[in-house]
Amino acid sequence: MDNRFLQAVVDAARPSLTGASIGRIWQPSATVLAVDFRMADGRLLVISVRPDAPATFLALRSVSDLEPNTSGELAFGALLRKR
């Protein structure tokens, strides 16, 4: 990803996330994070750092979709939750 692409992602997400507070953070896999910003429409910020498919997007996923997948505590997600 180059700087222009990352700036476009930031510009697209900024109106939705400005002033939002972080609720919960899930790490369903070693390369994916889902962050709840307590948005009124229930969307989550999903960040994937998979080498073959990096992605950052706002998704309509329910908490029940994420809870069963996070049975094993992954260190990075646990660290973020403490902060």
C-alpha positions as CSV (number, residue, x, y, z in Angstrom):
1,M,0.0,0.0,0.0
2,D,1.3,3.4,-0.9
3,N,0.8,6.7,0.9
4,R,-2.0,7.9,-1.5
5,F,-4.0,4.7,-0.9
6,L,-3.6,5.0,2.8
7,Q,-4.6,8.7,2.7
8,A,-7.7,7.8,0.7
9,V,-8.7,5.2,3.4
10,V,-8.2,7.8,6.1
11,D,-10.2,10.4,4.2
12,A,-13.1,7.9,3.7
13,A,-13.2,6.8,7.3
14,R,-12.7,10.2,8.9
15,P,-16.3,11.5,8.7
16,S,-17.6,8.3,10.4
17,L,-15.0,7.9,13.1
18,T,-14.2,11.5,14.1
19,G,-15.3,12.0,17.7
20,A,-16.1,8.3,18.2
21,S,-14.9,6.4,21.2
22,I,-13.6,2.8,21.1
23,G,-15.9,0.3,22.6
24,R,-14.5,-3.2,22.2
25,I,-11.7,-4.8,20.2
26,W,-11.8,-8.3,18.8
27,Q,-9.0,-10.3,17.1
28,P,-10.8,-13.1,15.3
29,S,-7.5,-14.3,13.8
30,A,-3.8,-13.5,13.9
31,T,-4.1,-11.1,11.0
32,V,-7.5,-9.5,11.6
33,L,-8.8,-6.9,14.1
34,A,-12.3,-5.6,14.5
35,V,-12.8,-2.4,16.4
36,D,-16.2,-1.2,17.7
37,F,-16.4,2.6,17.7
38,R,-20.0,2.5,19.1
39,M,-21.4,3.8,15.8
40,A,-25.1,4.3,15.7
41,D,-25.5,2.0,12.7
42,G,-23.5,-0.8,14.4
43,R,-20.6,-0.8,11.9
44,L,-17.2,-2.0,13.0
45,L,-13.8,-1.0,11.7
46,V,-12.2,-4.2,10.3
47,I,-8.4,-4.2,9.7
48,S,-6.8,-7.1,7.9
49,V,-3.0,-7.3,7.6
50,R,-3.0,-10.6,5.6
51,P,-0.1,-10.3,3.2
52,D,-2.2,-11.6,0.3
53,A,-5.3,-9.5,1.1
54,P,-4.7,-6.4,3.2
55,A,-7.9,-4.5,3.9
56,T,-9.4,-1.7,6.0
57,F,-13.2,-1.1,5.9
58,L,-16.3,-0.4,7.9
59,A,-18.5,-3.5,8.1
60,L,-21.9,-4.4,9.4
61,R,-21.1,-7.4,11.5
62,S,-22.8,-8.4,14.6
63,V,-21.0,-9.0,17.9
64,S,-22.3,-12.5,17.9
65,D,-20.4,-13.2,14.6
66,L,-17.2,-12.2,16.3
67,E,-17.6,-13.6,19.8
68,P,-17.3,-17.3,19.0
69,N,-14.2,-16.7,16.9
70,T,-12.3,-15.1,19.7
71,S,-12.1,-18.1,22.1
72,G,-8.3,-18.1,22.1
73,E,-6.8,-14.9,23.5
74,L,-4.3,-13.5,21.0
75,A,-1.5,-11.3,22.5
76,F,-1.9,-8.3,20.3
77,G,-5.6,-8.0,20.7
78,A,-5.2,-8.4,24.5
79,L,-2.7,-5.6,24.6
80,L,-5.0,-3.3,22.7
81,R,-7.9,-4.0,25.0
82,K,-5.7,-3.0,28.0
83,R,-4.9,0.4,26.5
